[in-house]
Amino acid sequence: MDKLRLPKLAIAGAVFYAIVQILILTGVLNGYFVVIINRSMIFVILAATLNLINGITGQFSLGHMGFAAVGAYVSGTITTILCTHMNPHAFGDNLIFLAAIILGGCGAAVVGFLIGFPSLRLKGDYLAIVTLGFGEIIRTILNNIAYVGGPRGLLGIPKFSGFTVIFLFTFFTIVLLRNLVQSSHGRAMLSIRENELASELSGVDTTKYKVLGFVIGAFFAGIAGGLLAHLLQIAHPTQYGFYASSILLIMVYAGGMGSLTGSIIAAFSLTFLTEGLRVGIDWLRDTVGIPIGTEWTMVIYALLLIFIMLYKTEGFMGMRESKILVIEEKKV
Amino acid sequence: MSAPVLSIQGMSHYFGGLKAVSDFTFDVPEGVIYGLIGPNGSGKTTCFNLITGIYTPTQGKILFQGEEIVGVKPYKIVHKGIARTFQNLRIFSNLSVIDNIRVARHFNSKVGLFPSLLRLPSFLKEQEQTRDEVMDLIKLMHLDKRANEMAKNLPYGELRRLEVARALATKPKLMLLDEPAAGMNPKETEDLMKLVRRVRDEFKVTIFLIEHHMKFVTGICERVKVIDFGTTIAEGKPEDVVKETKVLEAYLGRKAVVC
């Protein structure tokens, strides 16, 4: 009997995929909503991997979007160069796209290692400052490289990221993160968060696992950046600045530090909230006549963060995981 | 008994001008239960921090099984076979009891990152094997009913035993216990004494402990060293050491000795 049971996560993923596909095919969801769902899933990857660094390994990174920028620009450059003959419906071209995305992830991982190796000796606030600076450096560099468009951004990236592609990447990222957390390597990372000294004196090479968490997080953030670039067909330095990184932070804190379930829920709710606020603010300005702009969304996010810090410190899920994301072990 | 498992030679450690540990020289023979006692602030925990590599001694040598371990990183010292517990508990509160212990088995794991991420058969096989080993330890510590519970929900006495189990999981040859009986009632202390002896006999571990509890020390230790203000004031068998005037003075003050 036991062997016939399909893994819960696969069922959950298949159900989600089927429902959205049916809604798209029946025309209930228009293109606008599909883009929001796609963005939400990309933010699931970003928030969940930031959670690996901040919530699971217990470090504090403020520049997660910098890794996404590396992934976006590396993969975007590759596909734009080869773009003239590229066709999203051709198998060979999809392979090139796939390779470009993975290379973008690898590029981000290399940058993650270069940043993480020297700076993960720092603790708490100092690490936060280094990563904050790193995010800004990446943005400034991209702003000044004419080859990738400079402040104009990298334009004309072919549209390869559709719902199915993004869904598959998101699903496998979550599966791999879940497997990591419930392995010996993941427990080593968790133990660093819980008590670094006790972890070291239980034989865990704490520096290695802090860097490893950082590199894995950067790799998947790079993949998410690549997907985003091929969804929006543009990579622009301002998309990857501190503003975007801080939204990721809010997602991690709102969802719950260390809870992948929380990050998934928060990424979806906050992406939809952003769109809702945009519509609401436009309505207030155009119909009611109150002179406010969309930049007020950031004020609302700041208030949300303050509210979480004051009244719900542990976030929506705390450290709990949904049963769907827990692999049951044989009870002893 | 046989050759010393731990040999400390002329070890000193200064915090600025303060001599926390001053010129310690002693051997811990293999298989004994060795006690380090002394009043508060006498340098006991500093001594443990030096042995486990958290601090590097200002002077002197530390030999573990004949090998110099000064300057070796703390986690590598654990790999060589020295485990410890802490005076103020350092438990992984938000991990389950079984996971707390499994962290200490991690460095023995032979399964790399990729097989773990993909949950390949090699990963599953090792996971099962580790779980069985860890469950044996949990049963030994009478924590079997708590195995899947979050560590933060455990009462104090059980946390102490959990820490011992976690230290044992690294398969040490020398175990450092920092005030294992702190905060325990007489009954619990009694049980702990039995447990420490059992651990020594079953796992063939040398035990080196710090303790305030005189009853505990005289009841369990085969050799003790008494220190005060970073210097040794007595060493020998516990029943002889407690009679020494210097020791009584250090512990109780002069007046009490006269009485």
Chai-1 contact restraints between the chains, C-beta under 6 A:
chainA,res_idxA,chainB,res_idxB,connection_type,confidence,min_distance_angstrom,max_distance_angstrom,comment,restraint_id
A,L176,B,L117,contact,1.0,0.0,6.0,A-B,restraint_1
A,N179,B,L117,contact,1.0,0.0,6.0,A-B,restraint_2
A,N179,B,R119,contact,1.0,0.0,6.0,A-B,restraint_3
A,L180,B,L117,contact,1.0,0.0,6.0,A-B,restraint_4
A,S183,B,S116,contact,1.0,0.0,6.0,A-B,restraint_5
A,S184,B,H106,contact,1.0,0.0,6.0,A-B,restraint_6
A,S184,B,S109,contact,1.0,0.0,6.0,A-B,restraint_7
A,H185,B,L113,contact,1.0,0.0,6.0,A-B,restraint_8
A,H185,B,S116,contact,1.0,0.0,6.0,A-B,restraint_9
A,R187,B,D99,contact,1.0,0.0,6.0,A-B,restraint_10
A,R187,B,R102,contact,1.0,0.0,6.0,A-B,restraint_11
A,R187,B,V103,contact,1.0,0.0,6.0,A-B,restraint_12
A,A188,B,H106,contact,1.0,0.0,6.0,A-B,restraint_13
A,S191,B,F92,contact,1.0,0.0,6.0,A-B,restraint_14
A,S191,B,V103,contact,1.0,0.0,6.0,A-B,restraint_15
A,E194,B,F92,contact,1.0,0.0,6.0,A-B,restraint_16
A,N195,B,R90,contact,1.0,0.0,6.0,A-B,restraint_17
A,A198,B,R90,contact,1.0,0.0,6.0,A-B,restraint_18
A,E200,B,P74,contact,1.0,0.0,6.0,A-B,restraint_19
A,E200,B,Y75,contact,1.0,0.0,6.0,A-B,restraint_20
A,L201,B,P74,contact,1.0,0.0,6.0,A-B,restraint_21
A,L201,B,V78,contact,1.0,0.0,6.0,A-B,restraint_22
A,L201,B,R84,contact,1.0,0.0,6.0,A-B,restraint_23
A,S202,B,V103,contact,1.0,0.0,6.0,A-B,restraint_24
A,S202,B,A104,contact,1.0,0.0,6.0,A-B,restraint_25
A,G203,B,Y75,contact,1.0,0.0,6.0,A-B,restraint_26
A,G203,B,V78,contact,1.0,0.0,6.0,A-B,restraint_27
A,G203,B,H79,contact,1.0,0.0,6.0,A-B,restraint_28
A,G203,B,F107,contact,1.0,0.0,6.0,A-B,restraint_29
A,G203,B,T170,contact,1.0,0.0,6.0,A-B,restraint_30
A,D205,B,Y75,contact,1.0,0.0,6.0,A-B,restraint_31
A,M319,B,N94,contact,1.0,0.0,6.0,A-B,restraint_32
A,V332,B,M135,contact,1.0,0.0,6.0,A-B,restraint_33
